[in-house]
Amino acid sequence: MPKISIIVPVYNVEKYLEKCVRSILAQTFTDFELILVDDGSPDSSGAMCDQFAEQDQRVKVIHKENGGLSDARN
């Protein structure tokens, strides 16, 4: 079990998502899981999240219906 869980709500952020995820994955501390919560994005953010999960085992993806930022964090 990882020591730290990093939760990133994702909604219509395809323009910024790669930079965000790459920055987190490049950290020197590596004992973490990155949980990307796709909050029903109508853009390609959800598919991008799945690609990151395929490339790095620390990345987990949750796809859900749009419920807003607070809901995505919970």
Biotite code that builds the C-alpha atoms (Angstrom):
import biotite.structure as struc

atoms = struc.array([
    struc.Atom([0.000, 0.000, 0.000], chain_id="A", res_id=1, res_name="MET", atom_name="CA", element="C"),
    struc.Atom([1.415, 3.415, -0.988], chain_id="A", res_id=2, res_name="PRO", atom_name="CA", element="C"),
    struc.Atom([2.260, 5.928, 1.730], chain_id="A", res_id=3, res_name="LYS", atom_name="CA", element="C"),
    struc.Atom([0.522, 8.817, -0.033], chain_id="A", res_id=4, res_name="ILE", atom_name="CA", element="C"),
    struc.Atom([-2.569, 9.117, -2.228], chain_id="A", res_id=5, res_name="SER", atom_name="CA", element="C"),
    struc.Atom([-2.734, 12.125, -4.538], chain_id="A", res_id=6, res_name="ILE", atom_name="CA", element="C"),
    struc.Atom([-6.257, 12.834, -5.770], chain_id="A", res_id=7, res_name="ILE", atom_name="CA", element="C"),
    struc.Atom([-6.713, 14.994, -8.861], chain_id="A", res_id=8, res_name="VAL", atom_name="CA", element="C"),
    struc.Atom([-10.243, 15.935, -9.976], chain_id="A", res_id=9, res_name="PRO", atom_name="CA", element="C"),
    struc.Atom([-10.420, 15.997, -13.778], chain_id="A", res_id=10, res_name="VAL", atom_name="CA", element="C"),
    struc.Atom([-13.026, 17.882, -15.822], chain_id="A", res_id=11, res_name="TYR", atom_name="CA", element="C"),
    struc.Atom([-12.405, 19.439, -19.243], chain_id="A", res_id=12, res_name="ASN", atom_name="CA", element="C"),
    struc.Atom([-8.676, 19.818, -18.652], chain_id="A", res_id=13, res_name="VAL", atom_name="CA", element="C"),
    struc.Atom([-7.191, 18.021, -21.652], chain_id="A", res_id=14, res_name="GLU", atom_name="CA", element="C"),
    struc.Atom([-5.058, 21.103, -22.350], chain_id="A", res_id=15, res_name="LYS", atom_name="CA", element="C"),
    struc.Atom([-3.373, 20.921, -18.911], chain_id="A", res_id=16, res_name="TYR", atom_name="CA", element="C"),
    struc.Atom([-3.685, 17.279, -17.858], chain_id="A", res_id=17, res_name="LEU", atom_name="CA", element="C"),
    struc.Atom([-0.467, 15.921, -19.322], chain_id="A", res_id=18, res_name="GLU", atom_name="CA", element="C"),
    struc.Atom([1.678, 18.609, -17.697], chain_id="A", res_id=19, res_name="LYS", atom_name="CA", element="C"),
    struc.Atom([-0.053, 18.038, -14.357], chain_id="A", res_id=20, res_name="CYS", atom_name="CA", element="C"),
    struc.Atom([0.325, 14.252, -14.392], chain_id="A", res_id=21, res_name="VAL", atom_name="CA", element="C"),
    struc.Atom([3.897, 14.269, -15.706], chain_id="A", res_id=22, res_name="ARG", atom_name="CA", element="C"),
    struc.Atom([4.879, 16.713, -12.970], chain_id="A", res_id=23, res_name="SER", atom_name="CA", element="C"),
    struc.Atom([3.448, 14.470, -10.262], chain_id="A", res_id=24, res_name="ILE", atom_name="CA", element="C"),
    struc.Atom([5.008, 11.305, -11.699], chain_id="A", res_id=25, res_name="LEU", atom_name="CA", element="C"),
    struc.Atom([8.419, 12.995, -11.918], chain_id="A", res_id=26, res_name="ALA", atom_name="CA", element="C"),
    struc.Atom([8.647, 13.590, -8.169], chain_id="A", res_id=27, res_name="GLN", atom_name="CA", element="C"),
    struc.Atom([11.661, 12.113, -6.378], chain_id="A", res_id=28, res_name="THR", atom_name="CA", element="C"),
    struc.Atom([9.369, 10.524, -3.767], chain_id="A", res_id=29, res_name="PHE", atom_name="CA", element="C"),
    struc.Atom([7.827, 7.532, -5.525], chain_id="A", res_id=30, res_name="THR", atom_name="CA", element="C"),
    struc.Atom([5.795, 5.683, -2.874], chain_id="A", res_id=31, res_name="ASP", atom_name="CA", element="C"),
    struc.Atom([2.442, 7.155, -3.873], chain_id="A", res_id=32, res_name="PHE", atom_name="CA", element="C"),
    struc.Atom([-0.652, 6.453, -5.897], chain_id="A", res_id=33, res_name="GLU", atom_name="CA", element="C"),
    struc.Atom([-2.136, 9.043, -8.209], chain_id="A", res_id=34, res_name="LEU", atom_name="CA", element="C"),
    struc.Atom([-5.917, 8.853, -8.378], chain_id="A", res_id=35, res_name="ILE", atom_name="CA", element="C"),
    struc.Atom([-7.407, 10.698, -11.345], chain_id="A", res_id=36, res_name="LEU", atom_name="CA", element="C"),
    struc.Atom([-11.138, 11.264, -10.876], chain_id="A", res_id=37, res_name="VAL", atom_name="CA", element="C"),
    struc.Atom([-12.747, 11.887, -14.261], chain_id="A", res_id=38, res_name="ASP", atom_name="CA", element="C"),
    struc.Atom([-15.889, 13.834, -13.378], chain_id="A", res_id=39, res_name="ASP", atom_name="CA", element="C"),
    struc.Atom([-17.738, 13.053, -16.598], chain_id="A", res_id=40, res_name="GLY", atom_name="CA", element="C"),
    struc.Atom([-15.542, 15.176, -18.858], chain_id="A", res_id=41, res_name="SER", atom_name="CA", element="C"),
    struc.Atom([-17.023, 15.699, -22.328], chain_id="A", res_id=42, res_name="PRO", atom_name="CA", element="C"),
    struc.Atom([-13.533, 16.260, -23.776], chain_id="A", res_id=43, res_name="ASP", atom_name="CA", element="C"),
    struc.Atom([-10.780, 13.640, -24.104], chain_id="A", res_id=44, res_name="SER", atom_name="CA", element="C"),
    struc.Atom([-9.610, 13.979, -20.488], chain_id="A", res_id=45, res_name="SER", atom_name="CA", element="C"),
    struc.Atom([-11.081, 10.606, -19.495], chain_id="A", res_id=46, res_name="GLY", atom_name="CA", element="C"),
    struc.Atom([-9.281, 8.762, -22.284], chain_id="A", res_id=47, res_name="ALA", atom_name="CA", element="C"),
    struc.Atom([-6.054, 10.552, -21.397], chain_id="A", res_id=48, res_name="MET", atom_name="CA", element="C"),
    struc.Atom([-6.432, 9.379, -17.791], chain_id="A", res_id=49, res_name="CYS", atom_name="CA", element="C"),
    struc.Atom([-6.766, 5.788, -18.995], chain_id="A", res_id=50, res_name="ASP", atom_name="CA", element="C"),
    struc.Atom([-3.586, 6.149, -21.066], chain_id="A", res_id=51, res_name="GLN", atom_name="CA", element="C"),
    struc.Atom([-1.643, 7.395, -18.044], chain_id="A", res_id=52, res_name="PHE", atom_name="CA", element="C"),
    struc.Atom([-2.890, 4.417, -16.029], chain_id="A", res_id=53, res_name="ALA", atom_name="CA", element="C"),
    struc.Atom([-1.699, 2.036, -18.749], chain_id="A", res_id=54, res_name="GLU", atom_name="CA", element="C"),
    struc.Atom([1.752, 3.638, -18.712], chain_id="A", res_id=55, res_name="GLN", atom_name="CA", element="C"),
    struc.Atom([2.331, 3.791, -14.944], chain_id="A", res_id=56, res_name="ASP", atom_name="CA", element="C"),
    struc.Atom([1.031, 1.383, -12.303], chain_id="A", res_id=57, res_name="GLN", atom_name="CA", element="C"),
    struc.Atom([0.870, 4.180, -9.701], chain_id="A", res_id=58, res_name="ARG", atom_name="CA", element="C"),
    struc.Atom([-1.968, 5.829, -11.640], chain_id="A", res_id=59, res_name="VAL", atom_name="CA", element="C"),
    struc.Atom([-5.545, 4.795, -10.877], chain_id="A", res_id=60, res_name="LYS", atom_name="CA", element="C"),
    struc.Atom([-8.590, 6.191, -12.671], chain_id="A", res_id=61, res_name="VAL", atom_name="CA", element="C"),
    struc.Atom([-12.143, 6.614, -11.467], chain_id="A", res_id=62, res_name="ILE", atom_name="CA", element="C"),
    struc.Atom([-14.765, 7.533, -14.077], chain_id="A", res_id=63, res_name="HIS", atom_name="CA", element="C"),
    struc.Atom([-17.998, 8.976, -12.727], chain_id="A", res_id=64, res_name="LYS", atom_name="CA", element="C"),
    struc.Atom([-20.942, 11.100, -13.735], chain_id="A", res_id=65, res_name="GLU", atom_name="CA", element="C"),
    struc.Atom([-20.439, 14.829, -13.381], chain_id="A", res_id=66, res_name="ASN", atom_name="CA", element="C"),
    struc.Atom([-21.048, 15.847, -9.794], chain_id="A", res_id=67, res_name="GLY", atom_name="CA", element="C"),
    struc.Atom([-18.848, 18.897, -9.435], chain_id="A", res_id=68, res_name="GLY", atom_name="CA", element="C"),
    struc.Atom([-15.474, 19.546, -7.855], chain_id="A", res_id=69, res_name="LEU", atom_name="CA", element="C"),
    struc.Atom([-16.456, 18.771, -4.258], chain_id="A", res_id=70, res_name="SER", atom_name="CA", element="C"),
    struc.Atom([-18.018, 15.463, -5.256], chain_id="A", res_id=71, res_name="ASP", atom_name="CA", element="C"),
    struc.Atom([-14.966, 14.495, -7.312], chain_id="A", res_id=72, res_name="ALA", atom_name="CA", element="C"),
    struc.Atom([-12.697, 15.058, -4.311], chain_id="A", res_id=73, res_name="ARG", atom_name="CA", element="C"),
    struc.Atom([-14.799, 12.747, -2.161], chain_id="A", res_id=74, res_name="ASN", atom_name="CA", element="C"),
])
